[in-house]
Amino acid sequence: MHRLAQCAHCPAKYHVDLAQLARQASQWACPVCGFVTDFAERQIQKPTTSRETKEAWAAVGIAAFFIGLLMFGDRISDWLENV
C-alpha cells in the first residue's frame, strides 16, 4: 500500500510503501522477529511446501511481524519519555 507523503522540512513529495516501513520498523525493534518473518516468507515461497504448511508459516510470520511492531512502539514510547 503506497501513500503520498510530503517531507516535513521541504516541499518534496514521496510515494511511501507503508507495509515496507512497518516491516523495517519491526526488524529494527526486534531483529529476531525480523528474522522469523523473513524465514516464514521464504518457507511460503518454496514450491514444495504444502498449502497447510504455507498457512502455518503465514501465521508465524504475521505473529512475528506484529510482535516486532509492538516492540517498536515500546521503544518509541521509551525514547519519548527520555527526550
Buried (B, 14 or more C-beta within 10 A) or exposed (E): EEEEEEEEEEEEEEEEEEEEEBBBBBBEBBEEBBEBBBBBBEBBEEEEBEEEEBEBBBEBBEBBBBBBBBBBEEBEEEEEEEE
